[in-house]
Amino acid sequence: MDRILAAAAVAAVALGLALPAAAQDAERDVSRHVEALRAMQPDPARSDEYNREMDDAWKDFDAHKARALPILRSTLIAETRRAEPSPMVLLDIGYYLYTHGAAIDKDAALAALLAVDARAPVVRHNQQQLFYFTLSVASDRVPRVLDFIDRAFLENDVQVVIPPNGLTLDAVLASVFLYGVYGEGAEAHLWAILKDPKWERRALEVLIWIGTPASNNAVRDAIYQHRDYETFARATAFLMQDGGPGGRDIMLSIDPQKLDPQAAQFYGVSRPRVEASNYEWYKGLFERSPGPDKLPDAEVRKQLTSMPAHSRPDQPLAPKAIFASALPREELAKLLLAARHAMFERVSDEALGDVKTANMLLNGLRYR
């Protein structure tokens, strides 16, 4: 019995020593990674090396998550409070904690994202990571992320390369996915930016992708505030692709004398097409589109409800069947808007094509 008690005591002592040693190892691992992040430079020749280092660190954190998370959390909080925090420490550790951490880590990770200097050269060299970190937060509909999207993407000249097909997102398309995946509330957020002559054109371009007739009045006001051709051309695209009959009515009420000469000339050329807009015209756009002419209403509802978010749908939208559906217009519009929202979670060329189709279907149905 004495020998058993003695063995238990030795085991207890050994266990007591092992835990602090493991914690010390975890602290050293985090510290090494933090210093490596601080040392990173916007050097294309070392991109692969840097990516391997970050991947290896994340794998190590995953392998020892229980020990790593508290250390990463306290490290990130301390970094965020520094007078001049390292953008890469904020970006990399913040992204890890937001996507791989516990619920308690979300606030620290969000604070880190909002503190990232998106114009820092090393961050511009890691645009893909910043984009996906922001996309994760926007998917959770965190209101504070909208202002960050404004300054980090919409008002910043960015290029985000998306593997594996090499899709490159400029400032507008990156913003389209970020505001689009945020969903309800992002559209109204952009109305204030329409008043800013420096960024209103980009805001209009985003609204063409994510907007609804709720933006009609804000777009009309932008036309008369800015008056120029570039604004008017974008506003016309929005009102005719997203504005429904209300958008058409605004276009028909335009006073060309309040526009600059180039915009007024464009309006004169465009007005016959505006006058011809109706349900049959939009329906005619899809006469030669693939897919069945008719589906049972239950099947149309099922297809739209089950639009997958993270992969290309096995069954793409069936425009002719949607126009032929006897489902109430309001229900079809609601289903299409929900499907469009899911499309923004698929960052790909195919998703953008699906969004274009959904928008034209939506606008056509508004005339029904």
Secondary structure, DSSP 8 states (H G I E B T S, - for coil): -HHHHHHHHHHHHHHHHHHHHHHHHHHHHHHHHHHHHHH----GGGHHHHHHHHHHHHHHHHHTHHHHHHHHHHHHHHHHHSSS--HHHHHHHHHHHHHHS-GGGHHHHHHHHHH--TTSHHHHTTHHHHHHHHHHHHHTT-TTHHHHHIIIIITS---EEETTTTEEE-HHHHHHHHHHHH-TTHHHHHHTGGG-TTTHHHHHHHHHHH--GGGHHHHHHHHHHH-SHHHHHHHHHHHHHTSHHHHHHHHHT--GGGS-HHHHHHHHHHHHHHHT-SHHHHHHTTTT-SS-S---HHHHHHHHHT--SSS--SS---HHHHHH--S-HHHHHHHHHHHHHHHTTS-SHHHHHHHHHHHHHHHHHHT-
